């Protein structure tokens, strides 16, 4: 909330300072938070679907041209399934957006829901994306053989991705949601 929009008011009866909030400024601030959360979740969903679609096509073309067997077909299938899951997740989330009213609290609830979706995606990225793909890639490397440098590189990349996703969830998405929930509690108190 933009506290510079608050005004001090001296309560003559109680002899204490009170504050008044500009309702329009508060509504605009919550609207901006909702729009930022919507842009963030839309960008993440579309980027993940695009990247996974491209990887699925590359793996499929590689499987057809190199004839390595089921490994590349399985990899392409896994990537295609992640795109389908993300599309399902996105459609379900977009349908829920129509249930929020355009009031101050409705827009705040909308921002909280989008923030929650970002936390869900970050959590799913770890358990249902990075770990299964890591096991698949490392299994393929074990089956076909790989150099020590490639092993170290791949393990390092998966470990880095794992820690970056966890850090982003913990340092960015969870605090945003906490702030929005605190604002909602504060508004419900008054």
HELIX and SHEET records of a PDB file:
HELIX    1   1 UNK A    3  UNK A    5  5                                   3    
HELIX    2   2 UNK A   23  UNK A   66  1                                  44    
HELIX    3   3 UNK A   70  UNK A   97  1                                  28    
HELIX    4   4 UNK A  104  UNK A  125  1                                  22    
HELIX    5   5 UNK A  126  UNK A  130  3                                   5    
HELIX    6   6 UNK A  131  UNK A  144  1                                  14    
HELIX    7   7 UNK A  148  UNK A  168  1                                  21    
HELIX    8   8 UNK A  169  UNK A  173  3                                   5    
HELIX    9   9 UNK A  174  UNK A  189  1                                  16    
SHEET    1   A 2 UNK A   7  UNK A  11  0                                        
SHEET    2   A 2 UNK A  16  UNK A  20 -1                                        
END                                                                             
